[in-house]
């Protein structure tokens, strides 16, 4: 065997397929996370559902990562996208005017000022566009209608929020058991899309796909007074959906590990909404400790101290708590609280901004005895 053939034999198929699948469809080497997540992006998943087109079965329109069923919202989004295109064209025209050789100094100065102002408008709309893909359809509609609601996100420097970090435990081992990288990427795409849906449906903000999990937050101004019960409910639903999807995709793995699942960490406290790279993300101590708590055992949700205090104060009737401890790197053993809903029925109140009649705080069809915590 010559050197060229020997080189090929070590990584068959990698030249044509970065995920390392040979022509027979078998995994020829264990791919890196970068390889898998490049494949995820190529497949259309990059933190939010980015597919485009129209669903024939539901009539749902998908535009720039957003999914809509309301025709009024669809029209508003089309107008929003057209406005961004118009501003870009204006910016190009102002730039050309500033560079025109025959223009006077005054004309060039005016064109430069108009160019800068237009670029600022474009940046503002790009930030809003990024935010629209992180919230549910009702919030998308409100953001398009209300400048004041936009300011809550785009001009708020600090807010109190629940932060939830979701981590797939033993994810590296799980990936190594996949029959092919494509099958693992497909499992991850469908799983993370479902996690995103659950978060947004329960008035959470989907922050990002972290590589082997997701990060979300539930700010008081957005998620409302029942943010605490929303975040615990979301955690329970995320555990359930992982179990369902892992069972559904068993035939994508050469062997099925049993001690895998989600580790979920939750904390609460002052957080900062920060605009970076044209997007919006959350930073602060609650983010740090939610991520550390997500190193919990599979199928477990852990609260840090501030998260526990806030949830137990308002929703102890509807949640079960159990003290435990977790080893945190460079900090040692730390007290944590395992939490889950206990099965007592409770109907969370939607946040005030989402209610058409501001005087109506709850759905009148819901039983009054389960509407508010004791």
C-alpha positions as CSV (number, residue, x, y, z in Angstrom):
1,X,0.0,0.0,0.0
2,X,1.5,3.4,-1.0
3,X,1.5,6.5,1.2
4,X,-1.4,8.0,-0.6
5,X,-3.6,5.0,-0.2
6,X,-2.5,4.6,3.4
7,X,-3.5,8.3,4.1
8,X,-6.9,7.7,2.6
9,X,-7.5,4.5,4.6
10,X,-7.1,6.4,7.9
11,X,-10.0,8.7,7.3
12,X,-12.0,7.2,4.5
13,X,-14.6,9.6,3.1
14,X,-13.5,12.7,5.0
15,X,-12.4,14.5,1.9
16,X,-16.0,14.4,0.5
17,X,-17.9,14.3,3.8
18,X,-16.6,16.3,6.8
19,X,-18.7,14.1,9.1
20,X,-16.6,11.1,8.3
21,X,-19.1,8.7,6.7
22,X,-17.9,6.1,4.3
23,X,-19.7,5.1,1.1
24,X,-21.5,2.3,2.8
25,X,-23.1,4.8,5.2
26,X,-21.1,3.8,8.3
27,X,-19.3,6.1,10.6
28,X,-15.6,5.8,9.7
29,X,-14.4,8.0,12.6
30,X,-15.9,9.7,15.6
31,X,-16.5,13.3,14.4
32,X,-15.7,16.4,16.4
33,X,-18.5,18.6,17.7
34,X,-17.5,21.2,15.2
35,X,-18.1,18.7,12.4
36,X,-21.5,17.8,13.7
37,X,-22.6,21.3,14.3
38,X,-21.4,22.5,10.9
39,X,-23.7,19.7,9.6
40,X,-26.5,21.1,11.8
41,X,-26.1,24.5,10.3
42,X,-26.0,23.1,6.8
43,X,-29.3,21.2,7.7
44,X,-30.9,24.5,8.7
45,X,-30.6,24.6,12.4
46,X,-28.5,27.4,14.0
47,X,-30.2,28.1,17.3
48,X,-33.6,28.8,15.9
49,X,-35.7,27.1,13.2
50,X,-34.3,28.8,10.1
51,X,-36.2,27.0,7.4
52,X,-38.2,29.0,4.9
53,X,-41.3,28.4,2.8
54,X,-44.9,27.7,3.5
55,X,-46.4,24.6,5.2
56,X,-49.1,23.3,2.9
57,X,-50.8,21.2,5.7
58,X,-51.1,24.1,8.2
59,X,-50.9,27.2,6.1
60,X,-48.1,28.4,8.5
61,X,-45.8,30.9,6.9
62,X,-42.1,30.8,7.7
63,X,-40.0,33.9,7.1
64,X,-36.4,34.6,8.2
65,X,-36.6,32.0,11.0
66,X,-40.1,33.0,12.2
67,X,-43.2,30.8,12.0
68,X,-46.6,32.5,11.8
69,X,-50.2,31.4,11.4
70,X,-51.8,34.8,11.9
71,X,-52.3,36.6,8.6
72,X,-52.0,40.1,10.1
73,X,-48.6,39.1,11.7
74,X,-47.5,37.7,8.3
75,X,-48.3,41.0,6.6
76,X,-46.5,43.0,9.3
77,X,-43.4,40.8,8.9
78,X,-43.4,41.3,5.1
79,X,-43.7,45.1,5.7
80,X,-40.8,44.9,8.2
81,X,-38.6,43.1,5.8
82,X,-39.4,45.5,3.0
83,X,-38.6,48.4,5.2
84,X,-35.2,46.9,6.0
85,X,-34.5,46.5,2.3
86,X,-35.6,50.1,1.6
87,X,-33.2,51.4,4.3
88,X,-30.3,49.4,2.9
89,X,-31.0,50.9,-0.5
90,X,-31.1,54.4,1.0
91,X,-27.8,53.8,2.8
92,X,-26.2,52.8,-0.5
93,X,-27.5,55.9,-2.2
94,X,-26.2,58.2,0.6
95,X,-22.8,56.5,0.4
96,X,-22.7,57.1,-3.3
97,X,-23.7,60.7,-2.9
98,X,-21.0,61.3,-0.3
99,X,-18.4,59.8,-2.8
100,X,-19.7,61.8,-5.8
101,X,-16.8,63.9,-7.2
102,X,-18.9,66.9,-8.1
103,X,-20.7,67.2,-4.8
104,X,-19.9,70.2,-2.6
105,X,-18.5,69.8,0.9
106,X,-21.9,70.7,2.4
107,X,-23.6,68.1,0.2
108,X,-21.1,65.4,1.1
109,X,-21.4,66.2,4.8
110,X,-25.2,66.0,4.6
111,X,-25.0,62.7,2.7
112,X,-22.6,61.3,5.4
113,X,-25.0,62.3,8.2
114,X,-27.9,60.7,6.4
115,X,-25.9,57.6,5.8
116,X,-25.0,57.3,9.5
117,X,-28.6,57.9,10.6
118,X,-29.8,55.3,8.1
119,X,-27.3,52.7,9.3
120,X,-28.4,53.2,12.8
121,X,-32.0,52.5,11.7
122,X,-30.9,49.4,10.0
123,X,-29.0,48.2,13.1
124,X,-32.1,48.8,15.2
125,X,-34.2,46.8,12.9
126,X,-31.6,44.0,12.7
127,X,-31.6,43.7,16.5
128,X,-35.4,43.6,16.5
129,X,-35.3,40.9,13.7
130,X,-33.0,38.8,15.9
131,X,-35.3,39.2,18.9
132,X,-38.4,38.2,16.9
133,X,-37.0,34.8,16.2
134,X,-36.4,34.2,20.0
135,X,-40.0,34.7,21.2
136,X,-43.5,33.3,20.6
137,X,-45.8,34.5,17.9
138,X,-47.9,36.6,20.3
139,X,-44.8,38.4,21.4
140,X,-43.7,38.8,17.8
141,X,-46.9,40.6,17.0
142,X,-46.7,42.8,20.1
143,X,-43.1,43.7,19.2
144,X,-44.1,44.8,15.7
145,X,-47.0,46.9,17.1
146,X,-45.4,48.5,20.1
147,X,-42.3,50.6,20.3
148,X,-42.6,50.6,24.1
149,X,-42.6,46.8,24.2
150,X,-39.5,46.8,22.0
151,X,-37.7,49.2,24.5
152,X,-38.3,46.7,27.3
153,X,-35.8,44.4,25.5
154,X,-33.6,46.8,23.5
155,X,-33.2,49.6,26.1
156,X,-33.4,47.6,29.3
157,X,-30.0,47.4,30.9
158,X,-30.9,45.3,33.9
159,X,-33.9,43.1,34.8
160,X,-34.8,40.3,37.2
161,X,-35.0,37.0,35.4
162,X,-35.1,33.3,35.7
163,X,-32.3,31.8,33.7
164,X,-32.5,28.2,32.5
165,X,-29.5,26.2,31.1
166,X,-30.2,22.8,29.5
167,X,-27.3,20.4,29.0
168,X,-27.4,17.0,27.4
169,X,-25.5,14.8,29.9
170,X,-22.9,12.4,28.5
171,X,-23.4,14.1,25.1
172,X,-19.9,13.1,23.8
173,X,-20.5,9.4,24.6
174,X,-24.0,9.7,23.1
175,X,-22.5,11.1,19.8
176,X,-19.9,8.3,19.7
177,X,-22.7,5.7,19.8
178,X,-24.5,7.2,16.7
179,X,-24.6,5.0,13.7
180,X,-23.7,8.0,11.5
181,X,-23.0,11.7,12.2
182,X,-26.0,12.6,10.0
183,X,-28.3,10.5,12.2
184,X,-26.9,12.2,15.3
185,X,-27.3,15.6,13.7
186,X,-30.9,14.8,12.8
187,X,-31.6,13.7,16.3
188,X,-30.1,16.9,17.7
189,X,-31.9,19.2,15.2
190,X,-35.3,17.7,16.1
191,X,-34.6,17.7,19.8
192,X,-33.4,21.3,20.0
193,X,-36.2,22.5,17.8
194,X,-38.7,20.9,20.2
195,X,-36.9,22.5,23.2
196,X,-37.0,25.9,21.6
197,X,-40.8,25.5,20.9
198,X,-41.5,24.5,24.6
199,X,-39.5,27.5,25.9
200,X,-41.2,30.0,23.6
201,X,-44.7,28.6,24.1
202,X,-44.3,29.2,27.8
203,X,-43.3,32.9,27.5
204,X,-39.5,32.2,27.7
205,X,-36.9,33.9,25.5
206,X,-34.7,31.4,23.6
207,X,-31.2,32.8,23.9
208,X,-29.0,30.3,22.1
209,X,-28.0,26.8,21.1
210,X,-24.9,26.1,23.2
211,X,-23.5,23.1,21.4
212,X,-24.8,20.4,23.6
213,X,-27.9,22.2,25.0
214,X,-29.7,25.5,25.1
215,X,-29.9,28.6,27.2
216,X,-33.1,30.5,27.8
217,X,-34.4,33.3,30.1
218,X,-37.7,34.4,31.6
219,X,-37.5,38.1,32.5
220,X,-40.2,39.4,34.9
221,X,-41.2,42.2,32.4
222,X,-41.9,39.6,29.7
223,X,-42.8,36.3,31.4
224,X,-45.0,38.0,34.1
225,X,-45.7,37.1,37.8
226,X,-45.9,33.4,37.0
227,X,-42.4,33.2,35.5
228,X,-41.4,30.8,38.2
229,X,-44.0,28.2,37.5
230,X,-43.4,28.7,33.7
231,X,-39.7,27.9,34.1
232,X,-40.3,24.8,36.2
233,X,-43.0,23.6,33.8
234,X,-40.6,24.1,30.9
235,X,-37.9,22.1,32.6
236,X,-40.4,19.2,33.2
237,X,-41.5,19.3,29.6
238,X,-37.9,19.4,28.3
239,X,-37.1,16.2,30.3
240,X,-40.2,14.5,28.8
241,X,-39.4,15.5,25.2
242,X,-35.8,14.2,25.5
243,X,-37.1,10.9,26.7
244,X,-39.7,10.8,23.9
245,X,-37.2,11.7,21.1
246,X,-34.4,9.5,22.4
247,X,-36.8,6.6,22.4
248,X,-38.0,7.6,18.9
249,X,-34.4,7.7,17.6
250,X,-33.1,4.5,19.2
251,X,-32.4,3.1,15.7
252,X,-30.0,6.0,15.1
253,X,-27.5,4.5,17.7
254,X,-25.4,1.4,17.7
255,X,-26.2,0.9,21.4
256,X,-28.6,2.7,23.6
257,X,-27.1,4.3,26.7
258,X,-29.6,4.3,29.6
259,X,-28.0,7.0,31.9
260,X,-28.4,9.9,29.5
261,X,-30.8,12.7,29.6
262,X,-31.0,16.4,30.3
263,X,-29.3,18.2,33.2
264,X,-31.2,21.5,33.8
265,X,-30.1,24.4,36.0
266,X,-32.2,27.3,37.0
267,X,-31.3,30.5,38.9
268,X,-32.9,33.9,39.5
269,X,-31.7,37.4,40.0
270,X,-30.6,40.7,38.5
271,X,-29.4,40.1,34.9
272,X,-28.3,42.3,32.1
273,X,-29.6,42.1,28.5
274,X,-26.6,42.8,26.3
275,X,-26.6,43.6,22.6
276,X,-23.6,42.0,20.8
277,X,-22.9,40.8,17.3
278,X,-26.3,42.2,16.1
279,X,-28.2,40.1,18.6
280,X,-29.4,40.0,22.2
281,X,-28.1,37.8,25.0
282,X,-28.3,37.7,28.8
283,X,-25.3,37.9,31.2
284,X,-25.0,38.0,35.0
285,X,-24.6,35.7,38.0
286,X,-27.8,33.8,37.4
287,X,-26.5,32.8,34.0
288,X,-23.3,31.5,35.5
289,X,-25.0,29.5,38.2
290,X,-27.8,28.2,35.9
291,X,-25.0,26.8,33.7
292,X,-23.2,25.3,36.7
293,X,-26.4,23.7,38.0
294,X,-27.0,22.1,34.6
295,X,-24.2,19.7,35.4
296,X,-26.9,17.9,37.4
297,X,-27.4,14.2,36.9
298,X,-29.4,13.2,33.8
299,X,-33.2,13.8,34.1
300,X,-32.7,16.2,37.0
301,X,-33.5,19.9,37.4
302,X,-31.6,21.8,40.0
303,X,-32.3,25.3,41.5
304,X,-29.6,27.6,42.9
305,X,-30.4,29.4,46.1
306,X,-32.0,32.5,44.7
307,X,-34.1,30.5,42.3
308,X,-35.2,28.2,45.1
309,X,-36.2,31.1,47.3
310,X,-38.3,32.8,44.5
311,X,-40.1,29.7,43.4
312,X,-40.7,28.2,46.9
313,X,-42.1,31.5,48.1
314,X,-44.7,31.7,45.4
315,X,-45.3,28.2,44.2
316,X,-44.5,25.7,47.0
317,X,-48.0,24.3,46.7
318,X,-47.3,23.1,43.2
319,X,-43.7,22.1,43.3
320,X,-41.7,19.4,45.0
321,X,-38.3,20.3,46.4
322,X,-35.4,18.1,47.7
323,X,-32.2,19.4,49.0
324,X,-29.0,18.0,47.5
325,X,-25.5,19.2,46.7
326,X,-23.5,19.5,43.6
327,X,-19.7,19.7,43.0
328,X,-18.8,23.0,41.3
329,X,-15.3,23.4,39.9
330,X,-13.2,25.8,41.9
331,X,-16.0,26.2,44.5
332,X,-16.4,22.8,46.0
333,X,-19.7,21.2,47.1
334,X,-22.6,23.6,46.8
335,X,-26.2,23.3,48.1
336,X,-28.8,22.9,45.4
337,X,-32.5,22.0,45.3
338,X,-34.0,19.4,43.0
339,X,-37.4,20.6,41.7
340,X,-40.3,19.3,39.7
341,X,-44.1,20.0,39.5
342,X,-46.0,17.8,42.0
343,X,-49.1,17.2,39.9
344,X,-51.4,19.7,41.6
345,X,-53.2,21.5,38.8
346,X,-52.3,25.1,38.3
347,X,-53.1,27.5,35.4
348,X,-50.4,30.2,35.0
349,X,-51.5,33.7,34.3
350,X,-50.3,35.0,30.9
351,X,-48.2,38.1,31.2
352,X,-50.1,41.4,31.1
353,X,-48.8,42.5,27.8
354,X,-50.3,39.4,26.1
355,X,-53.8,40.1,27.3
356,X,-56.1,42.1,25.0
357,X,-58.2,43.4,28.0
358,X,-55.7,44.8,30.6
359,X,-58.4,44.4,33.3
360,X,-58.7,40.7,32.6
361,X,-55.8,38.9,34.3
362,X,-56.9,35.3,33.7
363,X,-58.9,33.2,31.4
364,X,-62.5,33.1,32.8
365,X,-62.9,29.6,31.6
366,X,-60.2,28.4,33.9
367,X,-61.1,27.1,37.4
368,X,-60.7,29.8,39.9
369,X,-59.4,27.4,42.6
370,X,-56.3,26.6,40.4
371,X,-55.7,30.0,39.0
372,X,-53.5,31.5,41.6
373,X,-51.0,30.1,44.1
374,X,-51.9,30.1,47.8
